[in-house]
Amino acid sequence: MDIVVGTAGHIDHGKTALVKALTGVDTDRLPEEKQRGITIDLGFADVTLGEVHLGFVDVPGHERFVKNMLAGACGIDVVMLVVAADEGVMPQTREHFDICRLLDVPSGLVVLTKKDLVDEETLDIARLQIAELAAVSFLENAPVIAASSRTSEGLDELRDALTALGKNVLRRNDRYVTRLPIDRSFSVKGFGAVVTGTLASGSIAGADELELLPVGRIVRVRGLQTHGSSVKHVHSGQRTAVNLGGIDHGDIVRGMVLAEKNALRSTQVIDAKIDMLASAEHSLMSRQRVRVHIGTAEILARAAVLNDTGEIEAGQQGLVQLRLESPVVAVPGERLILRSYSPQTTIAGGAVLDPLSTRHKKKEILSARSFLSRLEGALNDPVELVQVLTDSSGESGLTLPELQARTGLRTEVLNQALERNIEKRSLLAAGGTLISTQNFRVLIEATVARIQSHHRDEPLLKGISRETLREQLFAHTGSEVFKHVLGDLERVGKISIEKDTLSITAAAPQLSAQETIVQDRLRKTYTEAELEVPRLADALKVSTKDTQLRPDNARKIFQLLLEAGEIVKVTDEFFFSRSALNNVIEKLRAFAGKTSDRLIDVPKFKEIAGVSRKYAIPLLEYLDREKITRRSGDKRYIL
């Protein structure tokens, strides 16, 4: 079993010496650390105790290097809070303890170092201070072990306690995509770029292609190590060194994340729920500049408090939107720490709720709170999380890549959650778009209402055009959703689709008495004219004579005759009754039956149809289009 142990505590309380006594490794690797005798940056060591392999992350204790401590605290399973027996609880002891508590570190123990320098009475005083500090926290009942790195007294007891903790550490939740927050980047001669970190979730194997975020660079894994040993693959919870191809180590900085390719997206707007420390000197106010620590990254941000007062007081909880000054990568449920901009002190911690949020306007705060409350309740249930996010996506829905980026879930976990929601009929897949049943119903109802409204506004038209409806209701919705809505309505017989016209089934244009007169006149005009038809404008004018309708109203009535097929458009200028066209077609076929070659020229057609050339040419071209005739030179073959 692999366990990551993080040290915590005040400067010069013996964290580094303790790790060296346990592992034999001096984690102060920088020349400046050797020269000054203090830890400045993260140090790493490991030791195997029975069945438990412990990876130590040694953090600096000086207040100036808390940001480095925070980078190291990311991903630890057990905290080893170190308190020097001769000094007791100090300011950085409290801040480091607060950070571990806010990061929701699951377990830990306390080590009273420098036991050889104090008497029992002093040890008892230190124990009382620790009890007071750890009251009502995850360390309340944790082991408190007095030890000396110099004499080795108490180290065996400490090893036993660490082994016991390691065996009882809960297995990491591994439903998220592969994510390695990078805490160090360097170059190894002959190998190139190497990054290290604690693998937060997923696994990595040799030759994998990963994405370096937030820059979006695709890199290839050339080799893997864990605690100095080359391995073929690593799993979540392990301290990992990854040799990368396709990039120079100078392009990689602490705070970046190695992730599964095309699975996550960077963000500059995060919604979170935070707990303000009771010791915070001031409330968190909207527009306040803060330092956000998430993963191994530190980013400046502006806070937008999502309540009516615009502030969260010390010791209180609240929802906040963090508007980051540079991009970062996060997943729902990921822990974060807030520190004041200046002076730099820890003021709050909490969990990411929506890692890909958008800026909330004042009028949206109430609905945002409601959504985030649902989201918080769904963080540990992938099925519910998918439901909440598809509900909130409205009528646009979400694509599978968008949903994975919003949830951070592995593909297998996400697919299972989708299948369960589809089985429950709480969402449906419309092509590549996932939309909640609730939102789909809204679109169905809006579509029917819009077509009905069109019938009321334009009673003489057969229906609304497909493109008009799409522009009015589906401008921000994928074409597959639009197609799915129309398909569903047509399947249940609610609407009829004829070419590009949509209408409510059984809805027929309702004509007034005068409109009926005009329709009858138009029908009679074109039937009696046979093939020598008038201009449309003249026909409309004649049909509205002695009525209160104008020619432009008559044009809509004329359109009904066209849609019904009683009148046929041959050219933009000429329209003919269906009966007249059928009659000339019959005459042509009768003529063809009397000839051996079935050919006809324009003069012969004029004779058969009884029309002038003015009508003959448009009619012959129409007959060609309808495949009644086929042109061959200056003649036509009657099919």
Salt bridges, closest charged atoms under 4 A:
ASP2 OD1 - HIS53 ND1 3.33
ASP2 OD2 - HIS235 NE2 3.74
ASP26 OD2 - LYS34 NZ 2.48
GLU32 OE2 - ARG36 NH1 2.87
ASP41 OD2 - ARG29 NH2 3.86
ASP41 OD1 - ARG254 NH2 2.82
ASP46 OD2 - HIS53 NE2 2.87
ASP46 OD1 - HIS227 ND1 3.89
ASP77 OD1 - ARG172 NH2 3.07
GLU87 OE1 - HIS13 NE2 2.73
GLU95 OE2 - ARG339 NH2 2.76
ASP98 OD1 - ARG101 NH2 3.11
ASP116 OD2 - ARG150 NH2 2.92
ASP124 OD1 - ARG127 NH1 3.23
GLU153 OE2 - LYS115 NZ 2.87
ASP156 OD1 - ARG159 NH1 2.97
ASP183 OD2 - ARG239 NH1 2.68
GLU209 OE1 - LYS261 NZ 2.66
ASP251 OD2 - ARG217 NH1 3.90
ASP271 OD2 - HIS360 NE2 2.83
GLU298 OE2 - ARG291 NH1 3.49
GLU298 OE2 - HIS293 NE2 3.65
ASP308 OD1 - ARG369 NH1 3.69
GLU325 OE2 - ARG289 NE 2.81
GLU334 OE2 - ARG179 NH2 3.68
ASP354 OD2 - ARG406 NH2 3.23
GLU376 OE2 - LYS273 NZ 3.19
GLU384 OE2 - ARG374 NH2 3.77
ASP391 OD2 - ARG374 NH2 3.27
GLU412 OE2 - ARG410 NH1 2.58
GLU423 OE1 - ARG420 NH1 3.66
GLU458 OE1 - LYS556 NZ 2.99
GLU467 OE2 - ARG470 NH2 2.74
ASP488 OD1 - ARG491 NH2 2.30
GLU498 OE1 - LYS462 NZ 2.19
ASP500 OD1 - ARG466 NE 3.62
ASP520 OD1 - ARG523 NH1 2.97
GLU528 OE2 - LYS524 NZ 3.99
ASP538 OD2 - ARG535 NH1 3.23
ASP552 OD2 - ARG550 NH2 2.95
GLU566 OE1 - ARG523 NE 2.59
ASP572 OD1 - LYS569 NZ 2.85
GLU607 OE2 - LYS604 NZ 3.33
ASP624 OD2 - ARG636 NE 2.93
